[in-house]
Amino acid sequence: MGTVVVDVMLKPEILDPQGHAVAGALPRLGFTQFTSVRQGKRFTLDVDGEVTPEVLAAAEEAARTLLSNPVMEDVVSVRDAAHDSARQGGYDWDDEDNPESWGAIGPIPAGSNPGRERGRRTPVDTDRLHGLGGAVHTGDDD
């Protein structure tokens, strides 16, 4: 089974509020070497068999027709995932029990994200949130 990776980015003339927000947060977190950020989207398309030039051409047509909004976005890359450095780097997004395979820099300490256990959510301290002065919806509609 093969995989095609499609990257779509906002056109340069389109405002990017998410990228702008991230660019503002980076220096506050100590990442001062970055001067700007643009956000985009990545699609992975699985195919039966190998990724051939015909499959890549069809993926490019699908990207221009469906996966991107040609008024606001550019299709910047359509490629075989076998040649994608992230794939070769060993990332396995489907391996929920091994976050290190996602490209994490180091092991994620046990207990550092108590809601990460399968099927459980991190409990919300609603008393603390109420103390911050905001309205809190607890999920009870009754």
C-alpha positions in Angstrom: 0.0 0.0 0.0 1.3 3.5 -0.9 0.6 6.9 0.5 0.6 10.3 -1.2 1.2 13.4 0.9 -0.4 16.7 -0.2 0.6 20.0 1.4 -1.7 23.1 1.1 -0.8 26.6 2.2 -2.6 29.9 2.3 -1.6 32.2 -0.5 0.9 34.9 0.6 -1.6 37.7 0.2 -4.1 36.0 2.5 -4.0 37.0 6.1 -3.1 34.2 8.5 -4.3 34.9 12.0 -3.3 31.5 13.3 0.2 31.9 12.0 0.3 35.4 13.4 -0.7 34.2 16.8 1.9 31.4 16.8 4.6 33.9 15.7 3.7 36.1 18.6 3.8 33.2 21.1 7.1 31.7 20.0 9.4 34.4 21.5 7.4 34.4 24.7 8.3 30.7 25.0 12.0 31.3 24.2 12.0 30.5 20.5 13.5 33.8 19.3 15.1 32.5 16.1 11.8 32.4 14.1 10.6 35.6 12.5 7.3 34.6 11.0 4.9 31.6 10.8 2.4 30.6 8.1 0.0 27.7 8.8 -1.1 25.2 6.3 -2.7 21.7 6.0 -1.4 18.3 5.2 -3.4 15.4 3.7 -2.3 11.8 3.4 -4.0 9.7 0.7 -3.6 6.0 0.9 -3.7 3.9 -2.3 -3.7 0.3 -3.1 -0.4 -0.7 -4.7 2.5 1.6 -5.5 2.4 5.3 -5.9 2.9 5.8 -9.7 3.1 9.0 -11.8 -0.5 8.4 -12.7 -1.5 8.2 -9.0 0.5 11.4 -8.3 -1.3 13.2 -11.2 -4.7 12.1 -9.9 -3.7 13.3 -6.4 -2.7 16.6 -7.7 -6.0 17.0 -9.5 -7.9 16.0 -6.4 -5.8 18.5 -4.4 -6.6 21.4 -6.8 -10.3 20.3 -7.1 -11.3 19.3 -3.6 -8.5 19.5 -1.0 -7.7 23.2 -1.5 -9.7 26.4 -2.0 -8.0 27.9 -5.1 -9.2 31.4 -4.1 -7.2 31.3 -0.8 -4.8 28.4 -1.0 -2.0 27.0 -3.1 -1.1 23.3 -3.5 2.6 23.4 -2.6 3.5 19.8 -2.7 2.2 16.4 -3.9 4.6 13.6 -3.3 5.1 9.9 -2.5 5.3 9.5 1.3 8.0 6.9 0.8 10.3 9.8 -0.1 9.0 12.0 2.7 11.7 12.7 5.3 9.1 12.7 8.1 8.0 9.2 7.1 11.6 8.0 6.8 12.2 9.5 10.2 10.0 6.9 11.7 6.9 8.8 12.6 4.0 6.5 13.2 0.9 8.7 13.9 -1.2 5.5 14.4 1.0 4.2 17.3 -0.9 5.8 20.2 1.1 3.9 22.8 4.5 5.2 21.5 4.5 9.0 21.4 8.2 8.9 20.7 7.4 7.6 17.2 5.5 10.9 16.6 8.8 12.7 16.5 8.9 13.7 20.2 12.3 14.9 21.2 12.4 12.7 24.2 10.2 10.3 26.2 7.1 11.8 27.6 7.2 11.3 31.3 4.5 9.0 32.8 1.7 11.0 34.4 2.6 14.2 32.6 -0.7 14.1 30.7 -3.3 12.3 32.9 -6.0 12.6 30.3 -3.9 10.8 27.7 -5.0 7.4 28.9 -7.3 5.9 26.3 -10.9 6.9 26.6 -10.4 9.3 29.6 -10.5 13.0 29.8 -8.5 15.2 32.1 -10.9 16.4 34.9 -11.6 20.1 34.8 -11.3 22.0 38.1 -14.5 24.0 37.6 -14.2 25.8 41.0 -10.8 27.2 39.8 -12.3 28.2 36.5 -15.3 30.0 38.2 -12.7 31.8 40.3 -11.2 33.3 37.1 -14.4 35.2 36.5 -15.6 33.3 33.4 -18.7 31.3 32.7 -18.1 27.6 32.7 -20.2 25.1 30.9 -19.9 21.7 32.7 -21.7 19.7 30.1 -24.9 19.3 32.2 -27.8 20.6 30.1 -30.5 19.7 32.7 
